[in-house]
Amino acid sequence: MLLTISRTLKAGFQNFYRNGSLSVAAVSILTLSLLIISIIIVLSITANLGLKFIQDKIDIRVYFKSDTDTSKMMDFRSEILRYGEVKSADIVSKERALSEFKTNNTNKPEILKAIEAVQDNPLLASVNIKATDPEKYSVIANSIENSAYKEDIASINYQQYKLVIDRFNSTIKTIRKTGVFLFILFSLIAILITFNVIRMTIFNHGTEIEIMRLVGASNNYIRLPFVFEGIIYGAASACIAIVLLIPMVRILTPYIIGSSYVNVIQSGFSTYFILIFLIQLLLGTLLGVISSLLAIRRYLKT
Amino acid sequence: MIEFINVRKSYGAGNLMATALEDINFKIEKEEFVSFVGHSGAGKSTILKLIYAEEKPTSGEIIFNGEDISKISSRQLPYHRRRIGTVFQDYKLLPKKTVYENVAFALEVSGYLTREIRQSVPQILDIVGLSNKLGSYPHEISGGEQQRAAIARALVHRPALIIADEPTGNLDPISAWGIIQLLLKINKLGTTIVLATHDKDIVNNVKRRVITLDQGRIIRDHSKGRYAI
């Protein structure tokens, strides 16, 4: 058994480098396919990271009339938190709203002056609500509008965000749908091309297989060199693809998503690269092995 | 050693069915040297293929060393092949392997240890007279030498039977006679030989058992046969 494996492994390597140009063709096709698949993965990761980034910024602010008690707002908050759709709800007091307003406008002295000219704090206390899912904001907004606290609420700023949130939701959906579609499409193309290239290399070995059968090689002994060859194709392609992918992503992301988000997205990527490499390795070797097994079946029928 | 009982082989089905062999009965004993002769398409190669189980008979039984091999499983096939050496008109050597590697290949495939391979291969190549061509590639040596390498490969795992399908078909008369003498020598050392040929001179000079085929039937079986169709 060990003898069989060591001999067939050696034969697999020999096939790989003696086939020269055909091996180069197989590896480059497989590399290209893996690269396209991983670019799709990278794009969807980028989209998801970007979405998460934006998602964190979206919320509903419920402003309370200025004479509302803090305790009432606390009650409101605890009731809101009981909704399944709500992820968090924070109370922003008038004082905090004012200080936040000031820090946001430090470079606009005329606004600061105007605010200081007013004796009372003109800002309203609010509860900032974040939903578990951006699609849930309209549900939350509706139930707040119909709640017992209706009387105390000055305004809900949901309406002015609604357009942004809706557009955002539909963008997420399109990105996910097209991502899955492209992923399946290119996986199929990759499988077909790889299968054909490997079938060609095995066809090249037709006489060799015939001779192996004549001198009494078992089917496994005939199969294994091609399986190993497939694994070598897959592993080599995965290595090349990841080496090409890293600089591509590093260089291209700023152009695609705009430099302001680059840091947010790239910081998350180093862990993803390992994951992508593992996916490539798995996909590549699996493709190679399955194609080899399918292509050689024809020669082993009796 | 080999016995064919009422063997029939046909290809296709229904109206398109073509019968390659019909009503084949013969018995080959150990250490015999048997030649199958006949025109192209008479069924020589088909009988040989049935012996090394490349083809299976449509009906009838083929007994090899007491076992029926007419319904051999694909799992058992490799083990059957290891008991038989095969030699063909087109040599069937691996072009990217040297003479030594080609012969060693047959042993590697059957799981022999590297130590045994290093011992056996030079011995066998000495028997066929190729000791000085170990490192040559098939395209670097003559047709006769290629066929000797093929015989060495067929012989190296010491099979009880060697099947030679037109081994001299591509060779000039002198090389051809050299190959036949080599087969006779191997036969003298105790290996059964089954030869298919349509070379009249060879058959007449060998003076061994000849089975003559015509249109898929045995028409003559003489123990000291001559080529006569």
Chai-1 contact restraints between the chains, C-beta under 6 A:
chainA,res_idxA,chainB,res_idxB,connection_type,confidence,min_distance_angstrom,max_distance_angstrom,comment,restraint_id
A,L3,B,G111,contact,1.0,0.0,6.0,A-B,restraint_1
A,R7,B,E108,contact,1.0,0.0,6.0,A-B,restraint_2
A,E208,B,L94,contact,1.0,0.0,6.0,A-B,restraint_3
A,I211,B,K92,contact,1.0,0.0,6.0,A-B,restraint_4
A,M212,B,V109,contact,1.0,0.0,6.0,A-B,restraint_5
A,L214,B,T86,contact,1.0,0.0,6.0,A-B,restraint_6
A,V215,B,A106,contact,1.0,0.0,6.0,A-B,restraint_7
A,V215,B,V109,contact,1.0,0.0,6.0,A-B,restraint_8
A,G216,B,P78,contact,1.0,0.0,6.0,A-B,restraint_9
A,G216,B,R81,contact,1.0,0.0,6.0,A-B,restraint_10
A,G216,B,R82,contact,1.0,0.0,6.0,A-B,restraint_11
A,G216,B,S110,contact,1.0,0.0,6.0,A-B,restraint_12
A,A217,B,V109,contact,1.0,0.0,6.0,A-B,restraint_13
A,S218,B,P78,contact,1.0,0.0,6.0,A-B,restraint_14
A,Y221,B,V109,contact,1.0,0.0,6.0,A-B,restraint_15
A,T302,B,S74,contact,1.0,0.0,6.0,A-B,restraint_16
